[in-house]
Amino acid sequence: MTNNIPDVNFIVRTDGKFQTLNSDFYFANKKIVLFALPGAFTPTCTSYHLPSYEDKYEEFKKIGIDEIYCLSMNDPYVIEVWKRDQKISKVKFIPDGNGDFTKAMNMISDRSASGMGPRSFRYSMYVDNKKIIKIFKDEDGKFDVSDSGTMLNFLQSMNV
């Protein structure tokens, strides 16, 4: 793991067109909460992780967080459909289909036993202008500390 956000490019789809956006686009001069998860449409990610951040979005904004990002090692098409399917309107998505960010963060989890191959560990982090301030990483397969409540409590205790 690094103290700063890795400098990588993300391939995203905006208005039906592919676009390459750098880490600076997402993290420079901003206070960010990012949560990463193993995959779109998986049970815990879909039923608990993503909705909890969507539900608490306004609370994060009130304490000074500029944006909340959901990162998953899925391609831009899957992320687009998942966002629409889940009716997410506040949390922003970062597709890490090639795993460049996840590898640079040293957050690759081997999910081959369940047929998913390499995926991201489940974690959340607070980033201030590309500097990683705090990471909450769940043990492989668990969902204990990367939830929105844990992150919100941490940020409130810091008076962000």
PASEBA-1860 file (N, C-alpha, C; in nm, 3 decimals):
! residues 160
1> MTNNIPDV> 0.084/-0.119/0.000/0.000/0.000/0.000/0.089/0.125/0.000 ~ 0.036/0.228/-0.051/0.107/0.355/-0.064/0.040/0.463/0.022 ~ 0.110/0.572/0.045/0.051/0.684/0.119/-0.026/0.778/0.029 ~ 0.001/0.769/-0.100/-0.067/0.853/-0.198/-0.144/0.766/-0.296 ~ -0.244/0.825/-0.354/-0.322/0.756/-0.455/-0.231/0.724/-0.574 ~ -0.236/0.602/-0.626/-0.154/0.571/-0.744/-0.196/0.653/-0.865 ~ -0.100/0.686/-0.947/-0.126/0.761/-1.070/-0.158/0.660/-1.181 ~ -0.285/0.640/-1.206/-0.328/0.545/-1.310/-0.436/0.609/-1.396
9> NFIVRTDG> -0.462/0.545/-1.508/-0.572/0.586/-1.595/-0.687/0.489/-1.582 ~ -0.806/0.543/-1.584/-0.929/0.463/-1.579/-1.001/0.480/-1.712 ~ -1.052/0.370/-1.765/-1.132/0.376/-1.888/-1.278/0.372/-1.845 ~ -1.349/0.479/-1.874/-1.488/0.493/-1.833/-1.575/0.518/-1.956 ~ -1.705/0.504/-1.937/-1.800/0.540/-2.043/-1.883/0.657/-1.993 ~ -1.882/0.763/-2.073/-1.961/0.882/-2.042/-2.046/0.913/-2.164 ~ -2.176/0.920/-2.142/-2.269/0.947/-2.252/-2.247/0.852/-2.370 ~ -2.223/0.724/-2.339/-2.208/0.622/-2.443/-2.074/0.621/-2.514
17> KFQTLNSD> -1.978/0.700/-2.466/-1.847/0.706/-2.530/-1.738/0.673/-2.429 ~ -1.634/0.604/-2.477/-1.521/0.574/-2.391/-1.437/0.699/-2.368 ~ -1.385/0.708/-2.248/-1.303/0.822/-2.209/-1.197/0.770/-2.111 ~ -1.078/0.826/-2.116/-0.973/0.790/-2.021/-0.956/0.906/-1.923 ~ -0.970/0.874/-1.796/-0.956/0.973/-1.690/-0.846/0.930/-1.595 ~ -0.762/1.024/-1.555/-0.649/0.997/-1.467/-0.691/1.009/-1.321 ~ -0.610/0.953/-1.234/-0.635/0.963/-1.089/-0.657/1.107/-1.045 ~ -0.582/1.200/-1.105/-0.597/1.341/-1.068/-0.740/1.390/-1.087
25> FYFANKKI> -0.806/1.343/-1.191/-0.944/1.383/-1.218/-1.033/1.352/-1.098 ~ -1.011/1.237/-1.037/-1.095/1.192/-0.927/-1.051/1.245/-0.790 ~ -0.920/1.263/-0.770/-0.871/1.284/-0.635/-0.800/1.417/-0.608 ~ -0.752/1.486/-0.709/-0.676/1.609/-0.685/-0.764/1.719/-0.629 ~ -0.716/1.783/-0.522/-0.784/1.898/-0.459/-0.925/1.866/-0.412 ~ -0.947/1.742/-0.367/-1.079/1.701/-0.319/-1.064/1.615/-0.194 ~ -1.169/1.616/-0.113/-1.181/1.523/0.000/-1.276/1.412/-0.047 ~ -1.222/1.292/-0.052/-1.293/1.181/-0.115/-1.307/1.063/-0.019
33> VLFALPGA> -1.422/0.998/-0.025/-1.439/0.866/0.034/-1.454/0.771/-0.084 ~ -1.368/0.670/-0.087/-1.378/0.566/-0.189/-1.402/0.434/-0.117 ~ -1.496/0.358/-0.169/-1.509/0.221/-0.119/-1.495/0.128/-0.239 ~ -1.419/0.023/-0.217/-1.393/-0.075/-0.322/-1.457/-0.206/-0.282 ~ -1.502/-0.278/-0.383/-1.571/-0.404/-0.357/-1.537/-0.506/-0.464 ~ -1.561/-0.634/-0.435/-1.522/-0.740/-0.527/-1.594/-0.738/-0.662 ~ -1.722/-0.703/-0.666/-1.786/-0.705/-0.796/-1.930/-0.659/-0.798 ~ -1.965/-0.598/-0.908/-2.104/-0.557/-0.932/-2.194/-0.679/-0.931
41> FTPTCTSY> -2.314/-0.661/-0.884/-2.419/-0.763/-0.882/-2.392/-0.877/-0.784 ~ -2.283/-0.874/-0.709/-2.261/-0.977/-0.608/-2.346/-0.943/-0.486 ~ -2.386/-1.044/-0.407/-2.486/-1.022/-0.303/-2.453/-0.914/-0.199 ~ -2.339/-0.921/-0.134/-2.306/-0.823/-0.029/-2.286/-0.685/-0.089 ~ -2.219/-0.679/-0.202/-2.193/-0.550/-0.267/-2.323/-0.480/-0.305 ~ -2.416/-0.557/-0.358/-2.542/-0.502/-0.408/-2.644/-0.475/-0.297 ~ -2.649/-0.564/-0.200/-2.752/-0.551/-0.096/-2.713/-0.460/0.019 ~ -2.583/-0.449/0.046/-2.541/-0.376/0.165/-2.440/-0.263/0.138
49> HLPSYEDK> -2.329/-0.299/0.074/-2.219/-0.204/0.062/-2.258/-0.078/-0.016 ~ -2.298/-0.096/-0.140/-2.336/0.018/-0.225/-2.454/0.097/-0.168 ~ -2.564/0.032/-0.130/-2.678/0.111/-0.080/-2.647/0.191/0.046 ~ -2.556/0.139/0.131/-2.527/0.212/0.256/-2.461/0.346/0.227 ~ -2.374/0.350/0.127/-2.310/0.477/0.092/-2.407/0.570/0.019 ~ -2.492/0.516/-0.062/-2.594/0.598/-0.130/-2.687/0.661/-0.025 ~ -2.728/0.581/0.073/-2.820/0.629/0.176/-2.759/0.737/0.265 ~ -2.630/0.728/0.291/-2.564/0.823/0.381/-2.490/0.935/0.306
57> YEEFKKIG> -2.509/0.942/0.176/-2.437/1.039/0.092/-2.447/1.182/0.146 ~ -2.567/1.226/0.178/-2.587/1.364/0.225/-2.517/1.389/0.358 ~ -2.509/1.288/0.444/-2.438/1.304/0.571/-2.289/1.327/0.545 ~ -2.232/1.255/0.449/-2.092/1.275/0.414/-2.070/1.416/0.356 ~ -2.161/1.459/0.271/-2.149/1.592/0.211/-2.154/1.701/0.318 ~ -2.240/1.684/0.418/-2.254/1.784/0.524/-2.127/1.803/0.606 ~ -2.043/1.700/0.613/-1.920/1.714/0.692/-1.799/1.747/0.603 ~ -1.824/1.779/0.477/-1.716/1.829/0.392/-1.656/1.734/0.290
65> IDEIYCLS> -1.715/1.618/0.274/-1.666/1.524/0.172/-1.717/1.572/0.036 ~ -1.625/1.585/-0.059/-1.662/1.634/-0.192/-1.733/1.528/-0.276 ~ -1.687/1.403/-0.263/-1.748/1.298/-0.345/-1.726/1.162/-0.282 ~ -1.816/1.069/-0.315/-1.803/0.929/-0.276/-1.794/0.847/-0.404 ~ -1.691/0.763/-0.410/-1.669/0.678/-0.527/-1.679/0.531/-0.489 ~ -1.740/0.456/-0.577/-1.745/0.311/-0.567/-1.654/0.255/-0.675 ~ -1.551/0.180/-0.635/-1.456/0.123/-0.729/-1.473/-0.028/-0.733 ~ -1.480/-0.081/-0.855/-1.490/-0.225/-0.872/-1.413/-0.268/-0.995
73> MNDPYVIE> -1.355/-0.387/-0.989/-1.280/-0.440/-1.103/-1.376/-0.501/-1.205 ~ -1.469/-0.421/-1.249/-1.562/-0.458/-1.355/-1.540/-0.361/-1.471 ~ -1.583/-0.405/-1.589/-1.567/-0.318/-1.705/-1.672/-0.206/-1.703 ~ -1.650/-0.102/-1.781/-1.742/0.013/-1.780/-1.886/-0.023/-1.815 ~ -1.907/-0.124/-1.900/-2.043/-0.164/-1.936/-2.117/-0.221/-1.816 ~ -2.051/-0.310/-1.743/-2.114/-0.372/-1.626/-2.145/-0.266/-1.521 ~ -2.050/-0.177/-1.497/-2.071/-0.071/-1.398/-2.191/0.016/-1.437 ~ -2.201/0.049/-1.564/-2.312/0.133/-1.613/-2.448/0.065/-1.589
81> VWKRDQKI> -2.455/-0.064/-1.618/-2.581/-0.138/-1.600/-2.612/-0.155/-1.452 ~ -2.510/-0.182/-1.371/-2.530/-0.199/-1.227/-2.582/-0.070/-1.165 ~ -2.523/0.042/-1.201/-2.567/0.172/-1.149/-2.715/0.195/-1.183 ~ -2.750/0.170/-1.307/-2.889/0.189/-1.351/-2.982/0.092/-1.279 ~ -2.942/-0.034/-1.268/-3.023/-0.136/-1.203/-3.049/-0.103/-1.057 ~ -2.950/-0.049/-0.991/-2.961/-0.018/-0.847/-3.019/0.121/-0.821 ~ -3.045/0.196/-0.928/-3.102/0.331/-0.916/-3.015/0.421/-0.828 ~ -2.885/0.418/-0.856/-2.789/0.499/-0.781/-2.776/0.634/-0.850
89> SKVKFIPD> -2.796/0.740/-0.773/-2.791/0.874/-0.832/-2.687/0.965/-0.767 ~ -2.634/0.925/-0.652/-2.542/1.013/-0.579/-2.399/0.962/-0.583 ~ -2.377/0.838/-0.545/-2.243/0.780/-0.547/-2.196/0.772/-0.692 ~ -2.070/0.806/-0.714/-2.009/0.798/-0.848/-1.930/0.667/-0.858 ~ -1.919/0.615/-0.978/-1.853/0.486/-0.999/-1.721/0.502/-1.074 ~ -1.625/0.420/-1.034/-1.498/0.413/-1.104/-1.477/0.267/-1.145 ~ -1.488/0.238/-1.275/-1.458/0.102/-1.320/-1.307/0.081/-1.329 ~ -1.259/-0.023/-1.265/-1.117/-0.058/-1.270/-1.104/-0.193/-1.340
97> GNGDFTKA> -1.159/-0.198/-1.460/-1.167/-0.323/-1.535/-1.034/-0.392/-1.556 ~ -0.929/-0.318/-1.576/-0.796/-0.377/-1.595/-0.725/-0.400/-1.462 ~ -0.782/-0.350/-1.355/-0.723/-0.370/-1.223/-0.599/-0.287/-1.195 ~ -0.573/-0.186/-1.277/-0.451/-0.106/-1.260/-0.445/-0.038/-1.124 ~ -0.554/0.024/-1.083/-0.559/0.093/-0.954/-0.548/-0.009/-0.840 ~ -0.626/-0.114/-0.851/-0.630/-0.216/-0.746/-0.493/-0.281/-0.728 ~ -0.425/-0.311/-0.837/-0.289/-0.367/-0.828/-0.193/-0.268/-0.765 ~ -0.200/-0.142/-0.807/-0.110/-0.040/-0.753/-0.135/-0.016/-0.604
105> MNMISDRS> -0.256/-0.038/-0.560/-0.290/-0.025/-0.418/-0.254/-0.152/-0.340 ~ -0.210/-0.255/-0.409/-0.182/-0.385/-0.349/-0.306/-0.440/-0.279 ~ -0.419/-0.430/-0.349/-0.547/-0.473/-0.294/-0.612/-0.584/-0.377 ~ -0.532/-0.664/-0.445/-0.586/-0.775/-0.523/-0.619/-0.892/-0.430 ~ -0.738/-0.944/-0.448/-0.786/-1.060/-0.375/-0.811/-1.172/-0.476 ~ -0.760/-1.291/-0.448/-0.781/-1.403/-0.539/-0.915/-1.469/-0.507 ~ -1.011/-1.450/-0.594/-1.145/-1.508/-0.576/-1.168/-1.624/-0.672 ~ -1.058/-1.688/-0.713/-1.067/-1.799/-0.809/-1.152/-1.915/-0.757
113> ASGMGPRS> -1.150/-1.937/-0.627/-1.225/-2.048/-0.570/-1.375/-2.033/-0.595 ~ -1.421/-1.910/-0.612/-1.564/-1.889/-0.640/-1.587/-1.850/-0.786 ~ -1.484/-1.869/-0.870/-1.499/-1.844/-1.013/-1.491/-1.699/-1.054 ~ -1.447/-1.613/-0.964/-1.442/-1.470/-0.995/-1.304/-1.422/-1.038 ~ -1.200/-1.504/-1.016/-1.065/-1.463/-1.052/-1.016/-1.351/-0.963 ~ -0.919/-1.273/-1.012/-0.867/-1.163/-0.930/-0.970/-1.051/-0.919 ~ -0.990/-1.004/-0.798/-1.082/-0.895/-0.769/-1.020/-0.806/-0.663 ~ -1.090/-0.701/-0.631/-1.044/-0.611/-0.526/-1.084/-0.666/-0.390
121> FRYSMYVD> -0.999/-0.643/-0.290/-1.044/-0.661/-0.153/-1.155/-0.561/-0.129 ~ -1.235/-0.588/-0.030/-1.339/-0.493/0.012/-1.273/-0.398/0.112 ~ -1.275/-0.268/0.079/-1.217/-0.170/0.169/-1.282/-0.034/0.144 ~ -1.257/0.057/0.237/-1.297/0.197/0.217/-1.177/0.281/0.259 ~ -1.170/0.401/0.202/-1.062/0.490/0.242/-1.105/0.636/0.230 ~ -1.041/0.715/0.314/-1.057/0.860/0.311/-0.932/0.917/0.248 ~ -0.950/1.001/0.146/-0.839/1.058/0.070/-0.857/1.210/0.068 ~ -0.751/1.281/0.104/-0.752/1.427/0.102/-0.645/1.473/0.003
129> NKKIIKIF> -0.687/1.528/-0.111/-0.598/1.577/-0.216/-0.492/1.472/-0.253 ~ -0.537/1.353/-0.285/-0.455/1.240/-0.331/-0.376/1.171/-0.220 ~ -0.383/1.222/-0.098/-0.313/1.158/0.015/-0.412/1.068/0.090 ~ -0.372/0.943/0.106/-0.456/0.847/0.178/-0.440/0.873/0.328 ~ -0.552/0.909/0.391/-0.550/0.940/0.534/-0.584/0.816/0.616 ~ -0.683/0.738/0.571/-0.728/0.621/0.647/-0.785/0.516/0.553 ~ -0.751/0.390/0.581/-0.810/0.277/0.508/-0.872/0.181/0.608 ~ -0.993/0.138/0.579/-1.059/0.031/0.652/-1.070/-0.089/0.557
137> KDEDGKFD> -0.990/-0.191/0.582/-0.986/-0.308/0.494/-1.049/-0.427/0.565 ~ -1.147/-0.487/0.499/-1.209/-0.608/0.552/-1.120/-0.728/0.524 ~ -1.128/-0.825/0.613/-1.061/-0.952/0.586/-1.127/-1.013/0.463 ~ -1.052/-1.091/0.387/-1.103/-1.149/0.264/-1.236/-1.221/0.287 ~ -1.337/-1.178/0.214/-1.468/-1.241/0.222/-1.559/-1.183/0.329 ~ -1.510/-1.093/0.410/-1.591/-1.034/0.517/-1.642/-0.895/0.478 ~ -1.736/-0.845/0.557/-1.788/-0.709/0.543/-1.808/-0.654/0.683 ~ -1.696/-0.611/0.744/-1.698/-0.571/0.883/-1.667/-0.423/0.907
145> VSDSGTML> -1.572/-0.367/0.829/-1.524/-0.232/0.861/-1.527/-0.134/0.743 ~ -1.560/-0.180/0.626/-1.560/-0.089/0.510/-1.696/-0.026/0.485 ~ -1.788/-0.045/0.576/-1.924/0.007/0.561/-1.928/0.158/0.581 ~ -2.036/0.218/0.540/-2.049/0.364/0.547/-2.053/0.415/0.691 ~ -2.112/0.339/0.782/-2.120/0.383/0.920/-1.983/0.395/0.986 ~ -1.896/0.298/0.961/-1.761/0.302/1.017/-1.686/0.424/0.964 ~ -1.695/0.448/0.833/-1.626/0.562/0.774/-1.683/0.693/0.825 ~ -1.813/0.703/0.831/-1.878/0.826/0.878/-1.837/0.856/1.023
153> NFLQSMNV> -1.838/0.754/1.109/-1.797/0.773/1.248/-1.653/0.821/1.256 ~ -1.565/0.762/1.177/-1.425/0.804/1.176/-1.413/0.951/1.135 ~ -1.478/0.989/1.026/-1.468/1.127/0.977/-1.527/1.226/1.077 ~ -1.638/1.191/1.140/-1.697/1.279/1.240/-1.605/1.295/1.359 ~ -1.536/1.188/1.398/-1.444/1.197/1.513/-1.321/1.282/1.479 ~ -1.287/1.290/1.351/-1.174/1.372/1.305/-1.214/1.518/1.283 ~ -1.343/1.545/1.281/-1.394/1.679/1.248/-1.343/1.723/1.111 ~ -1.361/1.638/1.012/-1.314/1.665/0.875/-1.376/1.793/0.824
END
